[in-house]
């Protein structure tokens, strides 16, 4: 992904591609995709998810696309984040 802001550009790319292009990496992360189609105007959906991760001290950078939400979490805590999200999903299963 590419974000253009007044201060500069932010790229979300595979680390190998960044290194091959001579780009500096800033945040080593893993992408977790939420396999649920939520509305782009859903209220509180991501707040509940990011609050669970925050309670465990896991930072997250979410990106919402049309069909899914994608969470970029620190690479060294990705498996822990995944387990927390699975627990959250199980707690809210109808």
Backbone torsions as a table, in degrees:
resi	resn	phi	psi	omega
1	UNK	NA	155.0	179.6
2	UNK	-131.2	130.2	175.4
3	UNK	-121.2	126.8	176.1
4	UNK	-103.4	122.3	176.9
5	UNK	-126.4	164.7	-179.0
6	UNK	-55.0	-37.8	-176.4
7	UNK	-78.5	-17.3	-179.4
8	UNK	154.7	-167.3	-178.6
9	UNK	-107.6	144.9	172.2
10	UNK	-119.2	132.4	178.1
11	UNK	-117.1	140.7	169.5
12	UNK	-113.0	108.7	-176.1
13	UNK	-140.3	162.2	173.4
14	UNK	-62.0	141.1	-177.4
15	UNK	-57.6	-39.1	178.8
16	UNK	-59.8	-40.3	179.7
17	UNK	-68.0	-39.5	178.5
18	UNK	-62.6	-46.6	180.0
19	UNK	-62.5	-43.1	-179.8
20	UNK	-62.2	-31.2	-179.8
21	UNK	-89.0	0.6	-179.9
22	UNK	74.5	23.2	-179.0
23	UNK	-90.5	147.2	177.2
24	UNK	-80.0	131.6	175.7
25	UNK	-93.5	141.2	-175.4
26	UNK	-115.4	-40.3	-173.7
27	UNK	-133.4	101.9	176.2
28	UNK	-74.8	119.0	-175.5
29	UNK	-141.9	171.4	172.7
30	UNK	-123.5	148.2	179.2
31	UNK	-98.8	124.9	173.0
32	UNK	-108.9	125.9	-179.0
33	UNK	-103.4	128.9	177.3
34	UNK	-83.7	115.7	-175.3
35	UNK	-85.5	56.9	175.3
36	UNK	-140.7	135.9	179.1
37	UNK	-87.8	105.1	179.4
38	UNK	-108.9	152.0	179.2
39	UNK	-66.1	145.3	177.7
40	UNK	-65.9	-18.7	178.6
41	UNK	-108.5	21.0	177.2
42	UNK	-63.1	134.9	-176.8
43	UNK	-99.1	123.6	174.0
44	UNK	85.8	-7.6	-177.1
45	UNK	-60.2	-57.5	-179.5
46	UNK	-69.7	-29.2	178.9
47	UNK	-61.0	-42.6	179.6
48	UNK	-64.7	-39.9	-178.5
49	UNK	-70.8	-48.3	-178.6
50	UNK	-68.8	-29.1	176.7
51	UNK	-64.5	-40.1	178.5
52	UNK	-62.8	-43.2	178.9
53	UNK	-67.5	-40.8	179.7
54	UNK	-62.1	-38.7	179.2
55	UNK	-60.9	-26.3	178.0
56	UNK	-94.2	4.3	179.5
57	UNK	75.4	26.6	-179.8
58	UNK	-107.9	117.7	175.8
59	UNK	-74.4	154.1	-179.3
60	UNK	-146.9	141.3	173.4
61	UNK	-117.2	102.3	-177.5
62	UNK	-86.5	147.5	172.7
63	UNK	-131.0	123.7	178.8
64	UNK	-100.3	122.5	173.1
65	UNK	-105.5	-178.7	-175.9
66	UNK	-64.3	-45.1	-174.7
67	UNK	-93.4	-30.3	-174.9
68	UNK	-143.4	160.3	170.2
69	UNK	-100.9	142.6	-178.9
70	UNK	-123.4	132.2	-177.8
71	UNK	-113.8	124.5	176.8
72	UNK	-100.0	113.2	-176.4
73	UNK	-119.0	157.5	178.9
74	UNK	-53.3	134.2	-175.8
75	UNK	-54.7	-39.4	-176.3
76	UNK	-77.1	-3.9	178.8
77	UNK	-122.8	10.8	-175.5
78	UNK	-61.4	-43.4	-178.3
79	UNK	-67.1	-39.6	176.6
80	UNK	-62.2	-43.8	178.6
81	UNK	-61.8	-42.7	179.2
82	UNK	-59.5	-44.9	179.7
83	UNK	-63.7	-41.5	177.6
84	UNK	-61.3	-40.2	-180.0
85	UNK	-70.1	-36.4	175.8
86	UNK	-64.6	-40.4	176.7
87	UNK	-62.5	-44.1	179.4
88	UNK	-61.1	-42.9	179.6
89	UNK	-63.3	-41.9	-179.8
90	UNK	-65.3	-39.6	178.6
91	UNK	-63.3	-27.3	-176.2
92	UNK	-107.0	10.9	179.4
93	UNK	-70.6	134.8	-179.9
94	UNK	-84.8	NA	NA
